[in-house]
């Protein structure tokens, strides 16, 4: 995740962008400390919910690629309104 954030804006590498609308992320993530026993992890004694959510999302990106949206048939939709 650290690498994706650092590579944001580079044309030859994938990057991770965080919207300004993610207020909780911006209020907590820049100040999160590292776990003294596991330097690759965030110290969970602080507010780490936004970073956990981001980590889960980046690790499971394949979920979004297999999304299939089925729209109802117009005739079926009219029949259900009656």
C-alpha positions as CSV (number, residue, x, y, z in Angstrom):
1,X,0.0,0.0,0.0
2,X,2.9,2.3,0.8
3,X,4.3,1.7,-2.6
4,X,1.0,2.4,-4.4
5,X,0.6,5.7,-2.6
6,X,4.2,6.7,-3.4
7,X,3.8,5.8,-7.1
8,X,0.6,7.9,-7.5
9,X,1.2,10.2,-10.4
10,X,4.0,8.2,-12.1
11,X,3.1,7.4,-15.7
12,X,4.9,4.0,-15.8
13,X,3.5,2.5,-12.5
14,X,0.1,2.0,-11.0
15,X,-0.7,4.3,-8.1
16,X,-3.3,4.8,-5.4
17,X,-5.1,8.1,-5.1
18,X,-7.1,9.2,-2.0
19,X,-9.9,11.6,-2.6
20,X,-10.2,14.8,-0.5
21,X,-13.7,13.7,0.3
22,X,-12.2,10.8,2.5
23,X,-11.9,13.1,5.5
24,X,-11.5,10.3,8.1
25,X,-8.6,8.9,6.1
26,X,-6.8,12.3,5.9
27,X,-7.4,12.9,9.6
28,X,-5.9,9.6,10.7
29,X,-3.7,7.9,8.1
30,X,-0.9,10.4,7.9
31,X,-0.4,10.2,11.7
32,X,-0.6,6.4,12.1
33,X,2.4,4.9,13.7
34,X,4.1,1.7,13.0
35,X,3.8,-1.4,15.2
36,X,7.0,-1.7,17.1
37,X,7.0,-5.5,16.8
38,X,5.9,-5.7,13.2
39,X,7.2,-2.7,11.2
40,X,5.2,-3.6,8.1
41,X,2.0,-3.1,10.1
42,X,0.2,-0.1,11.6
43,X,0.1,0.3,15.4
44,X,-3.5,-0.8,16.1
45,X,-3.6,1.1,19.4
46,X,-4.5,4.2,17.4
47,X,-7.2,4.9,14.9
48,X,-6.4,2.5,12.1
49,X,-9.8,1.8,10.6
50,X,-9.3,3.8,7.4
51,X,-6.0,2.1,6.7
52,X,-7.4,-1.3,7.4
53,X,-10.3,-0.6,4.9
54,X,-7.8,0.6,2.3
55,X,-5.6,-2.5,2.8
56,X,-8.6,-4.8,2.4
57,X,-9.7,-3.0,-0.7
58,X,-6.2,-3.1,-2.3
59,X,-5.8,-6.8,-1.5
60,X,-9.2,-7.8,-2.9
61,X,-9.3,-5.7,-6.1
62,X,-10.3,-8.8,-8.1
63,X,-13.8,-8.5,-6.6
64,X,-14.5,-5.4,-8.6
65,X,-13.3,-6.9,-11.9
66,X,-15.8,-9.7,-11.8
67,X,-18.8,-7.6,-11.1
68,X,-21.8,-8.2,-13.3
69,X,-24.7,-5.8,-13.3
70,X,-28.0,-7.1,-14.7
71,X,-30.7,-4.5,-15.5
72,X,-34.3,-5.6,-15.3
73,X,-36.2,-6.0,-18.5
74,X,-38.6,-3.0,-19.0
75,X,-41.6,-5.3,-19.4
76,X,-40.8,-7.1,-16.1
77,X,-40.5,-3.8,-14.3
78,X,-43.9,-2.6,-15.5
79,X,-45.5,-5.8,-14.5
80,X,-44.2,-5.6,-11.0
81,X,-45.7,-2.1,-10.6
82,X,-49.2,-3.3,-11.2
